[in-house]
Amino acid sequence: MDLIRALLIQGLQMAVVLLLAPLLTGFVRKIKARLTRRQGASVIQPYRDLIRLLRKEAVLADNASWLFRVVPYLVFASTWVAAALVPTFGGGLLFSWTADLIAIIALLGFGRFFLALAGMDIGTSFGGIGSSREMMIASLAEPAMLLTVFSLALVAGSTQLSTVAALMSSPEVGLRVSLGMALVALIMVAIAENARIPVDNPATHLELTMVHEAMVLEYSGRHLAMIEFASSLKLVLYLSLIGCIFIPWGIAAPGAGLVDYLIGAVAYVAKIAVGAVLLAVFETSIAKMRVFRVPDFLGAALMLGLLGTLLLFVSRSL
Amino acid sequence: MATIDVSFFLWGVAGLLIVAVAAVALGRSAAASNLVYTATFVLSAAMLVMLGLHLISAPGTVLKTTLPIGLPWIGASFKLDSLSALFLGVVNFGGAMASLYGLGYGRHEEAPHRVLPFFAAFLACMNLVVLADDAFAFLLSWEFMSLASWALVVSHHRSQASLRAGFIYLVMASFGTLSLLLAFGLLAGPAGGYGFDTIRDMPHGPMVVAIVFVLMLLGAGSKAGLVPLHVWLPLAHPAAPSHVSALMSGVMTKVAIYGFIRVVFDLLGEPAWWSSAVLIMLGGITAALGILYALMETDLKRLLACSTIENIGVIFVSLGLALAFRSGGMGLAAALAFTAALFHILNHSVFKSLLFFGAGAVINATGERDMEKLGGLIHRMPYTSFAFLIGCVAISALPPLNGFVSEWLTFQAILQSPELPQWGLKIIVPAVGGLLALSAALAAACFVRAFGITFLGRARSDVAAKAGEVDRFSLLAMFVLAALCLAAGILPGFVIDGLAPVTHAFVGGSLPSQAHLPWLTIAPIAETRSSYNGLLVFLFIAIAGWGAAFAVHNFASRRVRRSAAWDCGFPDPRPQTQYSASSFAQPVRRVFGSLVFRARETVDMPPPGDLRAARLTIEVRDLAWDWIYTPISVGIAFAAVRLNRLQFLTIRQYLSLVFLALVTLLLVLALWT
């Protein structure tokens, strides 16, 4: 019985992140449009886009290899698996021990690795520029993220996300300098990883500084749909991650009743919505950076992560 | 059951040496290549099988034997304990795979008589190094290993680059052996006990321990490629034929690490805490610099050689952590770090061999090592490219393959280190953790570049456009290695359990047994602390990806139309318009280059009206050359010119010089005592 329930919750979680992801993207777009005094498309527009793309035929370049056709599904699968392991409305997921935080980051790295390869498959200059810059950004964002994880792991004594989240909601953690640094670093990494302004612009297609969109330029139809879906999932993942670590209130404990799970679900939606609004406000209030300013931005995140970890190494109470 | 003893492996080594002599006799004959590689394959595989039988039938037993050769009255002693067994496995597995690959690849060798004898001898010497149980046997086989590999490096002796690589390698190898010689001299002490058992039982003063540690770092570190002793490695490893490069990068560097572990963890007693700090720091710097060097290379084999430097750095960080934990009395953490090091040693020997084999296949098919002239090979060489891709994912430390597991174990070991008592380590370890994370991310960039430029895109030269798939032996060797990458990645628990006897014997602790955990999860310390399940990650990705593809193809659309590339509406058919290896590395060069390489870009733009082509020149310098090796070589040249005068003295002057030297030496001796 317990197993069935745990399976049910895990399955529900996988479905929730999948169904919520396009809505979140649409919501952020809507808020951004309203902030710039535009009407904006409906919040469910991303669903319509996905369905339309899925129904269209896929146009492949003449020299596209098998890798080009496999990558969208690999990227989608790895991102979905990673997103399904981050607690959203309830803790104690059935498969949470499959991959800890380090492995979740590496799963995202797996998706990025293949997406960058796909960008180079056709042999166009746009694909190459996107892949090359994406890997440059990742080479700084990933260590910053890992150092943040180190900070969290040192506070919680574990890299298991469920354990970290459970500990963070207990009163014994309190306010800590290193956690503050980790939060700031994590937000900076999340902005870079999700290709948001000021690092990258998810709305442009033809600009020299673009990164992510240049990499997927040759994709169309169902392949593009999978990649767009994966990007939305990644945004959900990062918002859930920040939510479950730094604002863990409301997450239902394992074995809780139905009411707790409902509260957890409401709290989760509220957290994600607040995160989306903050993201939209941040994005509209800041200008896009030149691409070679990005290393400075991420270098700051790296240093914050390192400082937080260092503080925890020398003193367990900071 | 028949007992297996060391003499069996020594017979195997003798067999390899006989093959080497026979190869000389066979010379250039057509059958030589097939015969020699078959023989080395059979011998290596037989030793591997016997090793497996030994480990199954009598686990934990230590085998010893002494041969009446070598120094008079002492002989040469050999021993097989858990550490030797592990490295014997690495050597012979690498040897068997290289021989299998050589069966196909070796046919294209234009001078087989320069490769075959040394190949067999090289394998034999590496086997002897890991079996040796006294300083004399160890040093002798170490030196022969260096010489055999040197001969292989210069086997293409008409190329100036090979000769230069060979010269630098020879100098560095002699320097390394000299350091080892001095280290063992100090360890043996004035009594001159050269047996490892005698050295182990003898107490060593702190000064001796410190000096031996530094000498081992120089001796084994120069062979393994520790920065700043790495300069020979990217020159020498690629100069040899590809299967030998695989052996040098994948196996010989591991033999060097074996020597380091044997002396520092086993014979030396307890080094001071700063030695672990030195190891951790050097390892971190080596990892980050190695992968940055690799990102700057456009030669596929040199890129792989540079990435070896990175992996050696990762291994040394784990070894340093193991040393620190051991002296801090933290048995479990020490076992974790040591397991991470050994796991990475196994992993690297597998995927680096695989990648070098892939590079060799590319060279066979195109005759080209320069990535700027390759491209589009995924269409022409589908199997090679698939195996190479597996190797790239594995070396980039991505789940669910094996590279990630050892990287993950290393990070878990780093997270144990706030408990260490020394303040110096508390500050160094998190910084090195950041460096390791950086090098892992850069490794992913490096191998996206290596695979993307070589195998994807459009062919950048005619040879690349006309390449064909390689022979079946080469493919078989590559696919066996690729399968191992996957197997060790999804079933890491068995590997960790297999390493437990070694960690128990050398750091005094072992991880809890992993293979019985539900779902084959690994949880090195405790499940609430950290756990990873490669099998489930693999299955989840496979099911989610396949399910998504199935659903999309059946319920949405499965139509495909081929057309010209879109490229924002302006596709240019010339392959030169693609991103090249140098342009891919440009952002990284710009971020790290000015600091690490003094990279400079000069643009020579002709004035309007001038029809000359514009040129972009990139200058990347290796600071180790500029700061260390160039001053040394200038100093040696200067001294040589000065001493040259001594060549033209009269006989009387020579006699008086000899007399003076004698008097000085006697005076020193008199004052010393």
Chai-1 contact restraints between the chains, C-beta under 6 A:
chainA,res_idxA,chainB,res_idxB,connection_type,confidence,min_distance_angstrom,max_distance_angstrom,comment,restraint_id
A,L54,B,A556,contact,1.0,0.0,6.0,A-B,restraint_1
A,R55,B,A556,contact,1.0,0.0,6.0,A-B,restraint_2
A,R55,B,S557,contact,1.0,0.0,6.0,A-B,restraint_3
A,E57,B,R559,contact,1.0,0.0,6.0,A-B,restraint_4
A,E57,B,R561,contact,1.0,0.0,6.0,A-B,restraint_5
A,A58,B,V560,contact,1.0,0.0,6.0,A-B,restraint_6
A,V59,B,R561,contact,1.0,0.0,6.0,A-B,restraint_7
A,V59,B,S563,contact,1.0,0.0,6.0,A-B,restraint_8
A,L60,B,V560,contact,1.0,0.0,6.0,A-B,restraint_9
A,L60,B,R562,contact,1.0,0.0,6.0,A-B,restraint_10
A,A61,B,A565,contact,1.0,0.0,6.0,A-B,restraint_11
A,D62,B,R562,contact,1.0,0.0,6.0,A-B,restraint_12
A,S65,B,I378,contact,1.0,0.0,6.0,A-B,restraint_13
A,Y73,B,G545,contact,1.0,0.0,6.0,A-B,restraint_14
A,Y73,B,A548,contact,1.0,0.0,6.0,A-B,restraint_15
A,Y73,B,A549,contact,1.0,0.0,6.0,A-B,restraint_16
A,L74,B,G545,contact,1.0,0.0,6.0,A-B,restraint_17
A,F76,B,A548,contact,1.0,0.0,6.0,A-B,restraint_18
A,A77,B,I541,contact,1.0,0.0,6.0,A-B,restraint_19
A,A77,B,A544,contact,1.0,0.0,6.0,A-B,restraint_20
A,A77,B,G545,contact,1.0,0.0,6.0,A-B,restraint_21
A,S78,B,I541,contact,1.0,0.0,6.0,A-B,restraint_22
A,W80,B,A544,contact,1.0,0.0,6.0,A-B,restraint_23
A,V81,B,F540,contact,1.0,0.0,6.0,A-B,restraint_24
A,V81,B,I541,contact,1.0,0.0,6.0,A-B,restraint_25
A,V81,B,A544,contact,1.0,0.0,6.0,A-B,restraint_26
A,W97,B,S531,contact,1.0,0.0,6.0,A-B,restraint_27
A,T98,B,N533,contact,1.0,0.0,6.0,A-B,restraint_28
A,T98,B,L536,contact,1.0,0.0,6.0,A-B,restraint_29
A,A99,B,V537,contact,1.0,0.0,6.0,A-B,restraint_30
A,D100,B,S530,contact,1.0,0.0,6.0,A-B,restraint_31
A,I102,B,W408,contact,1.0,0.0,6.0,A-B,restraint_32
A,I102,B,F411,contact,1.0,0.0,6.0,A-B,restraint_33
A,A103,B,P399,contact,1.0,0.0,6.0,A-B,restraint_34
A,A103,B,Y532,contact,1.0,0.0,6.0,A-B,restraint_35
A,A106,B,L398,contact,1.0,0.0,6.0,A-B,restraint_36
A,A106,B,P399,contact,1.0,0.0,6.0,A-B,restraint_37
A,A106,B,F404,contact,1.0,0.0,6.0,A-B,restraint_38
A,G109,B,L398,contact,1.0,0.0,6.0,A-B,restraint_39
A,F110,B,L398,contact,1.0,0.0,6.0,A-B,restraint_40
A,F113,B,L398,contact,1.0,0.0,6.0,A-B,restraint_41
A,F113,B,A444,contact,1.0,0.0,6.0,A-B,restraint_42
A,A116,B,V448,contact,1.0,0.0,6.0,A-B,restraint_43
A,L117,B,V448,contact,1.0,0.0,6.0,A-B,restraint_44
A,L117,B,G452,contact,1.0,0.0,6.0,A-B,restraint_45
A,M120,B,G452,contact,1.0,0.0,6.0,A-B,restraint_46
A,M120,B,L456,contact,1.0,0.0,6.0,A-B,restraint_47
A,M120,B,G457,contact,1.0,0.0,6.0,A-B,restraint_48
A,D121,B,L456,contact,1.0,0.0,6.0,A-B,restraint_49
A,I122,B,A565,contact,1.0,0.0,6.0,A-B,restraint_50
A,G123,B,G457,contact,1.0,0.0,6.0,A-B,restraint_51
A,G123,B,R458,contact,1.0,0.0,6.0,A-B,restraint_52
A,G123,B,Q578,contact,1.0,0.0,6.0,A-B,restraint_53
A,T124,B,A565,contact,1.0,0.0,6.0,A-B,restraint_54
A,T124,B,D567,contact,1.0,0.0,6.0,A-B,restraint_55
A,S125,B,T577,contact,1.0,0.0,6.0,A-B,restraint_56
A,F126,B,D567,contact,1.0,0.0,6.0,A-B,restraint_57
A,F126,B,C568,contact,1.0,0.0,6.0,A-B,restraint_58
A,G128,B,Y579,contact,1.0,0.0,6.0,A-B,restraint_59
A,S132,B,F584,contact,1.0,0.0,6.0,A-B,restraint_60
A,S132,B,P587,contact,1.0,0.0,6.0,A-B,restraint_61
A,R133,B,P587,contact,1.0,0.0,6.0,A-B,restraint_62
A,M135,B,A445,contact,1.0,0.0,6.0,A-B,restraint_63
A,M135,B,V448,contact,1.0,0.0,6.0,A-B,restraint_64
A,M136,B,P587,contact,1.0,0.0,6.0,A-B,restraint_65
A,M136,B,V588,contact,1.0,0.0,6.0,A-B,restraint_66
A,A138,B,A441,contact,1.0,0.0,6.0,A-B,restraint_67
A,S139,B,A441,contact,1.0,0.0,6.0,A-B,restraint_68
A,S139,B,L442,contact,1.0,0.0,6.0,A-B,restraint_69
A,S139,B,A445,contact,1.0,0.0,6.0,A-B,restraint_70
A,E142,B,A441,contact,1.0,0.0,6.0,A-B,restraint_71
A,P143,B,G434,contact,1.0,0.0,6.0,A-B,restraint_72
A,P143,B,A437,contact,1.0,0.0,6.0,A-B,restraint_73
A,P143,B,L438,contact,1.0,0.0,6.0,A-B,restraint_74
A,P143,B,A441,contact,1.0,0.0,6.0,A-B,restraint_75
A,L146,B,A437,contact,1.0,0.0,6.0,A-B,restraint_76
A,L147,B,G434,contact,1.0,0.0,6.0,A-B,restraint_77
A,A153,B,L415,contact,1.0,0.0,6.0,A-B,restraint_78
A,S158,B,T528,contact,1.0,0.0,6.0,A-B,restraint_79
A,S158,B,R529,contact,1.0,0.0,6.0,A-B,restraint_80
A,T159,B,S530,contact,1.0,0.0,6.0,A-B,restraint_81
A,T163,B,T528,contact,1.0,0.0,6.0,A-B,restraint_82
A,E218,B,W566,contact,1.0,0.0,6.0,A-B,restraint_83
A,R222,B,V552,contact,1.0,0.0,6.0,A-B,restraint_84
A,R222,B,A556,contact,1.0,0.0,6.0,A-B,restraint_85
A,R222,B,S557,contact,1.0,0.0,6.0,A-B,restraint_86
A,P295,B,V591,contact,1.0,0.0,6.0,A-B,restraint_87
A,L306,B,G434,contact,1.0,0.0,6.0,A-B,restraint_88
A,T309,B,P430,contact,1.0,0.0,6.0,A-B,restraint_89
A,L310,B,P430,contact,1.0,0.0,6.0,A-B,restraint_90
A,F313,B,P418,contact,1.0,0.0,6.0,A-B,restraint_91
A,F313,B,K426,contact,1.0,0.0,6.0,A-B,restraint_92
A,F313,B,P430,contact,1.0,0.0,6.0,A-B,restraint_93
A,V314,B,K426,contact,1.0,0.0,6.0,A-B,restraint_94
